[in-house]
Amino acid sequence: MSGLAVLIPIALMLGLAGLGAFFWSLSSGQFDDLDGAAVRILIEPDEDEIH
Amino acid sequence: MTTALDHSEFLIPGMRCAGCIAKIEGGLQKAPGVSRARVNLTTKRLSVDHDAGMEPADIKALLDRLGFSAELSVNAGAVADRSESRNLLKALGVAGFAAMNIMLLSVSVWSGAEGATRQMFHWLSALIAMPTVAYAGRPFFRSAWTALRRARTNMDVPISIGILIATALSLYETIIGGPHAYFDGAVSLIFFLLAGRYLDSAMRDRARDGAANLLRQTVQGGMVQGADGAVTWRAANEIDPGMLLSVGMGERFAADGRVEQGTSAVDRSLVTGETALDAVSSGDPVLAGTLNVEGPLMIRVTAAGPDTTIAEMARLMETAGQGRSHYVRVADRAARLYAPAVHSLAAMSFIGWMLAGAGWHQALLIAVAVLIITCPCALGLAVPVAQVVAAGSLMRRGILIKDGSALERLAEVDTVRFDKTGTLTLGRMVFEGALSLNPEEAAIALGLAQASRHPLAHAVAQMLQERNVQPVVLTGVKECPGLGVEGAWQGKTARLGKPDWVASQLPGSAGAATAFGIEREGAHVLAFRDALRPDAAHAVGRLAAAGMEVAILSGDREQAVRSVASALGVPAVAELSPADKVARIEQLRGEGKRVLMVGDGLNDGPALAAGNVSMAPASASDVGQTAADLLFLGDSLAPVPIALMAARRTMRVVRQNFVLAIGYNILAVPLAILGLVTPLVAAVAMSTSSILVVANALRLRTCAR
């Protein structure tokens, strides 16, 4: 039973961290252009940008 | 560097792939004066940080050179609109987090946690649930409160009451150490419902972005000549009547006015829908938004800003669209019946158990169980999920839906009205007949055609390029406004333009014909026609087979309309003004018909807004795109019947979902009233009915056939 006292706070912390990450990504605009994000990976970078 | 930075936003409807993004961002970032360019593909927007000295018109010209037509976006209104979706997504994230954690604790309780452990788990659940309900439940509380204040009821009223009572009662249970807490039920209810809300809102956003403010930006501004002769660029709202406006070839007029100097031809298709060009010279009126095709003009502004014909059209559209906002969506109609039933059922169980001698605590517990079980969880998901899946399927067929309710309205349609120019026809000139030019003549003609910006010259160039003709280089090429282009090749003058100008023996231009001729050699007439869309007849046939009553409403001339109407075998009315079209549609609606309007031009805008539902090709004018509920890509007209069938299938699935959700309740409610529903049963019932509804909606993945 004493394991619960450790495990439950850890579980909640991890969950909260995930929620925090979600809020951060939302406010930093990562969900603003989902279609763009999907295709941007296909863009060839310029030669000088690679280095 | 301390140059002042300016920020401009553009709408670029034409971009749709990674190549476009790379081309636009790369091309702009290389340009001097631009410090940052970022594309948003979802909203088709481009935001640019640039030096203050740079005009938006310069950036537009840059984009033109890159091959994209852009419209300056005056205000960032659409950004504010998106915040609704964003808030829902935040609430959804919180509710998801809470639901998972509470479920984790609840499962332990259900599997037999006792005494102090159960007590601790209940308290932990309360700790998570209370802030979650307060935060994530706000969309429902707000909407329920708005409804209640107006003495109405909607789906959100039973939801809010259910969530609040369940939370309060569970807190009470936790305090007195009771065995049942419904925190998991309350929170997962919020989660499921928010998912439906978010899908609905995201779907609306996708299409609404920038649509509302497009109208004002058809022309951003023009070159105004001051008293001292200096020409400066002024935004459209800074142009006043009496000013002298210089309009180059291929530019649109920024205001209504009269020609002061120069001769040219004007493409009025934006306003009238007519494809033929109108010749204008000194004293003739021109309208804002129309295109100056053949030569530079100086015009004296007679009306600007809100007084222009195009602005008048916008107002007409707004009033025509107001009738539609009264449409009650199917989910709300269901809620009108459902909400009172749920309320009275819960109240009756409470009273019944009180009369039967149970304590108020037990009676309330049962009433809450009834509320949670009947809560329209599946109903809240039934409509949005079906619509989102159908929208995805239609999207793959090149049909974009701007509003979730569009599918509902489309499914009820029994009358279809088509515009002609640009809708039944392609809206661009297609060569007709066999090419009578020999290879040498064709090469010269292409050389001339490429030197002109006239739409017919474009059509000639395109037609010749499709036949793999290589252009020759001519000397002394000059464009004669209103007539055509001429140039010299091997000492002879070659002309491409109006038939009677190219060779006097040819007839004057009737319809869209151009001619090519070389001095002292023969001349040839090249006939062009605004061709029907490839499968217009098939699409119209399919609509008629589906029981639709089809007809054409056109602003074009009688003769042009009649040929299209007879080719398709449908009745037509020609020479209608935009207001006439609206009147015709409103008359039909008055007779109880449900009208689908398919159109594209500015002149169709009000009619599109007046129809119960409207479709436009993606090549439509901005106004057409703004006013339409659905857009379709490509040259084919097949998407119109496809969308109609898909809408009917979607509504069938929505109705099935209602039956499933309500049927489920009919089974579960007696158990709840009898007091047999524990939090575990409630959670299982809620999840399975939601899964069932979602699974049924997924059948719509192939609805657009």
HADDOCK unambig.tbl for C-alpha pairs under 7 A between the chains (distance, minus, plus):
assign (segid A and resid 15 and name CA) (segid B and resid 97 and name CA) 6.55 0.50 0.50
assign (segid A and resid 19 and name CA) (segid B and resid 93 and name CA) 6.78 0.50 0.50
assign (segid A and resid 19 and name CA) (segid B and resid 94 and name CA) 6.89 0.50 0.50
assign (segid A and resid 19 and name CA) (segid B and resid 97 and name CA) 6.76 0.50 0.50
assign (segid A and resid 23 and name CA) (segid B and resid 90 and name CA) 6.90 0.50 0.50
assign (segid A and resid 33 and name CA) (segid B and resid 40 and name CA) 5.61 0.50 0.50
assign (segid A and resid 33 and name CA) (segid B and resid 41 and name CA) 6.18 0.50 0.50
assign (segid A and resid 33 and name CA) (segid B and resid 42 and name CA) 5.19 0.50 0.50
assign (segid A and resid 34 and name CA) (segid B and resid 42 and name CA) 6.59 0.50 0.50
assign (segid A and resid 35 and name CA) (segid B and resid 41 and name CA) 5.95 0.50 0.50
assign (segid A and resid 35 and name CA) (segid B and resid 42 and name CA) 5.34 0.50 0.50
assign (segid A and resid 36 and name CA) (segid B and resid 40 and name CA) 6.22 0.50 0.50
assign (segid A and resid 36 and name CA) (segid B and resid 41 and name CA) 4.70 0.50 0.50
assign (segid A and resid 36 and name CA) (segid B and resid 42 and name CA) 6.31 0.50 0.50
assign (segid A and resid 39 and name CA) (segid B and resid 17 and name CA) 6.77 0.50 0.50
assign (segid A and resid 39 and name CA) (segid B and resid 18 and name CA) 5.19 0.50 0.50
assign (segid A and resid 40 and name CA) (segid B and resid 18 and name CA) 5.72 0.50 0.50
assign (segid A and resid 42 and name CA) (segid B and resid 18 and name CA) 6.26 0.50 0.50
assign (segid A and resid 43 and name CA) (segid B and resid 18 and name CA) 5.94 0.50 0.50
assign (segid A and resid 43 and name CA) (segid B and resid 19 and name CA) 6.87 0.50 0.50
assign (segid A and resid 43 and name CA) (segid B and resid 22 and name CA) 6.27 0.50 0.50
